[in-house]
Amino acid sequence: MNRPEREASARRIMESVPPPVPPELYAEVMRRGARMLKRRMIARRLMWLLLCAAAVAFVVWALMARPWVEPPSQTTPPYTGW
């Protein structure tokens, strides 16, 4: 099949009347779509909850560990007993 034949067949397909859709199919599609949207919403909320929990855990760790404070130097023993 060469290019002009492919274009002609594509035009015939696009210009033809689409086949009728069975009426019971609409209810099934709506049910599946609603279920998919509900799952997506739950997943999105779960991801936000996970992100917030990770942020809280990081803040608590940072407040407890204080990574911005320089650790005390331990290269020499304390100078006492003179």
Backbone bond lengths (Angstrom), bond angles and torsions (degrees), N, CA, C in turn:
res aa  C-N    CA-C-N  psi(-1)  N-CA   C-N-CA  omega(-1)  CA-C   N-CA-C  phi
1 M - - - 1.444 - - 1.526 108.18 -
2 N 1.332 116.13 121.07 1.459 119.25 -179.88 1.528 110.36 -91.50
3 R 1.311 115.56 -179.87 1.452 120.45 -172.95 1.525 113.53 -62.44
4 P 1.323 120.37 -47.10 1.475 119.01 179.66 1.534 112.57 -60.51
5 E 1.321 116.94 -37.62 1.472 119.29 177.98 1.529 110.99 -66.05
6 R 1.316 116.48 -40.69 1.475 119.81 177.79 1.514 110.92 -63.33
7 E 1.351 116.76 -42.97 1.461 119.89 178.53 1.517 111.53 -63.94
8 A 1.307 117.25 -40.65 1.464 121.00 179.67 1.525 110.55 -64.99
9 S 1.338 116.40 -42.30 1.472 118.40 179.88 1.532 110.47 -68.24
10 A 1.320 117.19 -36.13 1.469 120.11 177.47 1.524 110.11 -65.48
11 R 1.337 117.85 -40.18 1.470 120.98 177.78 1.524 111.03 -64.09
12 R 1.337 116.38 -42.07 1.466 119.37 178.61 1.527 111.07 -61.32
13 I 1.326 116.35 -41.50 1.467 119.93 -179.86 1.517 110.51 -65.64
14 M 1.353 117.11 -43.56 1.469 120.08 -177.64 1.526 112.10 -70.61
15 E 1.328 118.11 -30.21 1.457 120.58 -177.89 1.521 112.57 -85.35
16 S 1.316 117.46 -16.32 1.467 119.37 -178.56 1.528 110.34 -74.17
17 V 1.310 115.79 159.24 1.461 122.01 179.63 1.527 107.99 -77.64
18 P 1.338 117.23 131.15 1.468 118.32 179.87 1.526 110.75 -66.69
19 P 1.321 117.41 148.28 1.466 119.48 -179.67 1.527 110.46 -67.10
20 P 1.327 117.36 150.47 1.468 119.71 -179.67 1.526 110.86 -68.02
21 V 1.309 114.52 144.16 1.463 120.87 -179.11 1.525 108.10 -94.45
22 P 1.334 117.93 133.13 1.466 119.46 178.55 1.528 110.98 -61.27
23 P 1.325 118.75 139.95 1.473 121.00 -176.67 1.532 113.38 -64.67
24 E 1.322 118.27 -31.37 1.468 119.26 -179.40 1.531 111.81 -72.15
25 L 1.312 116.72 -17.03 1.463 120.33 179.07 1.526 111.31 -69.27
26 Y 1.339 116.86 -32.33 1.462 121.15 -178.32 1.527 111.22 -61.33
27 A 1.312 117.46 -44.88 1.472 120.78 -179.17 1.527 110.49 -64.03
28 E 1.317 116.67 -40.55 1.475 120.62 179.36 1.522 111.04 -64.57
29 V 1.320 116.41 -42.32 1.469 120.71 179.46 1.522 110.53 -64.89
30 M 1.315 117.47 -41.78 1.463 120.66 178.92 1.527 111.21 -64.50
31 R 1.333 117.13 -40.38 1.463 120.87 179.44 1.528 110.52 -64.33
32 R 1.322 116.27 -45.28 1.474 119.86 179.59 1.517 111.40 -65.88
33 G 1.327 116.54 -40.18 1.462 120.10 179.04 1.516 111.84 -64.12
34 A 1.327 116.88 -41.79 1.466 120.33 178.85 1.522 110.03 -64.79
35 R 1.322 116.63 -40.06 1.462 119.86 179.23 1.531 110.41 -65.53
36 M 1.326 116.37 -40.75 1.459 119.80 179.40 1.536 110.78 -64.88
37 L 1.341 117.25 -41.82 1.465 120.33 178.30 1.526 111.11 -64.21
38 K 1.330 116.52 -38.97 1.460 120.11 179.18 1.528 110.88 -64.60
39 R 1.331 116.45 -43.49 1.471 120.11 177.51 1.517 111.11 -62.12
40 R 1.315 116.32 -42.21 1.469 120.31 -179.97 1.523 110.87 -64.01
41 M 1.345 117.04 -40.21 1.463 121.11 179.02 1.531 110.48 -65.36
42 I 1.332 116.87 -42.65 1.467 120.42 178.59 1.523 110.49 -63.75
43 A 1.326 116.93 -42.42 1.462 120.30 179.07 1.521 110.89 -63.27
44 R 1.334 116.48 -40.93 1.466 120.08 179.86 1.526 110.89 -64.65
45 R 1.332 117.18 -42.38 1.466 120.32 178.30 1.520 111.22 -65.52
46 L 1.318 116.76 -38.98 1.458 120.95 178.03 1.528 111.07 -63.79
47 M 1.322 117.14 -40.26 1.465 120.40 178.24 1.528 111.01 -65.89
48 W 1.341 117.97 -40.29 1.459 120.46 176.99 1.525 110.83 -64.20
49 L 1.329 116.06 -40.38 1.460 120.27 178.12 1.527 110.78 -62.77
50 L 1.328 116.24 -42.75 1.464 120.85 177.54 1.527 111.11 -63.07
51 L 1.317 117.03 -42.07 1.462 121.00 179.47 1.522 110.72 -63.80
52 C 1.323 117.35 -43.54 1.470 120.51 178.69 1.524 111.07 -65.36
53 A 1.339 117.60 -40.97 1.459 120.71 178.53 1.529 110.66 -63.58
54 A 1.321 116.97 -40.06 1.461 120.13 178.00 1.527 111.00 -65.53
55 A 1.325 117.35 -39.22 1.470 120.46 178.79 1.522 110.60 -65.50
56 V 1.327 117.05 -42.47 1.468 120.50 178.86 1.529 109.61 -64.75
57 A 1.333 117.20 -43.90 1.465 120.30 179.19 1.528 110.89 -61.46
58 F 1.329 117.50 -39.54 1.460 120.44 178.91 1.522 110.80 -65.63
59 V 1.328 117.67 -42.92 1.468 120.92 -179.79 1.526 110.28 -63.95
60 V 1.331 117.42 -43.02 1.461 120.47 179.35 1.522 109.82 -63.82
61 W 1.333 117.73 -44.17 1.464 120.73 178.11 1.531 110.61 -60.82
62 A 1.325 116.83 -44.11 1.464 120.29 -178.19 1.523 111.09 -64.24
63 L 1.325 117.31 -38.11 1.462 119.70 178.81 1.518 111.75 -69.87
64 M 1.325 117.69 -32.79 1.457 120.90 -179.27 1.535 111.62 -81.46
65 A 1.318 118.22 -42.67 1.465 121.64 -174.97 1.525 112.91 -86.04
66 R 1.310 117.54 -25.01 1.466 123.40 -177.66 1.532 111.56 45.84
67 P 1.325 117.28 67.02 1.460 119.98 -177.95 1.525 113.63 -68.25
68 W 1.327 118.72 -13.30 1.464 120.94 179.83 1.527 112.32 -84.23
69 V 1.355 118.01 -11.13 1.463 121.42 -179.89 1.521 108.57 -88.33
70 E 1.318 115.34 134.20 1.462 120.20 179.71 1.528 109.24 -73.41
71 P 1.332 118.24 131.03 1.461 119.42 -178.84 1.534 110.58 -68.10
72 P 1.331 117.27 151.73 1.467 119.16 -179.56 1.529 111.04 -66.06
73 S 1.307 115.32 146.10 1.456 120.63 -179.15 1.525 109.61 -74.49
74 Q 1.318 117.83 133.63 1.456 122.22 -178.79 1.527 110.89 -124.55
75 T 1.323 116.88 30.04 1.465 119.62 -177.75 1.527 112.54 -79.96
76 T 1.331 117.89 -28.69 1.468 120.50 178.34 1.519 109.22 -124.97
77 P 1.327 117.89 149.24 1.459 119.96 178.16 1.529 110.37 -69.87
78 P 1.322 118.18 161.62 1.448 120.47 178.15 1.529 111.24 -61.34
79 Y 1.293 117.65 145.98 1.467 124.00 -175.01 1.531 108.34 -95.83
80 T 1.335 117.62 88.62 1.478 120.93 178.48 1.516 109.30 -132.11
81 G 1.328 116.78 167.01 1.466 122.01 175.84 1.505 114.65 91.75
82 W 1.266 122.90 16.88 1.470 123.15 178.09 1.478 110.37 -87.34
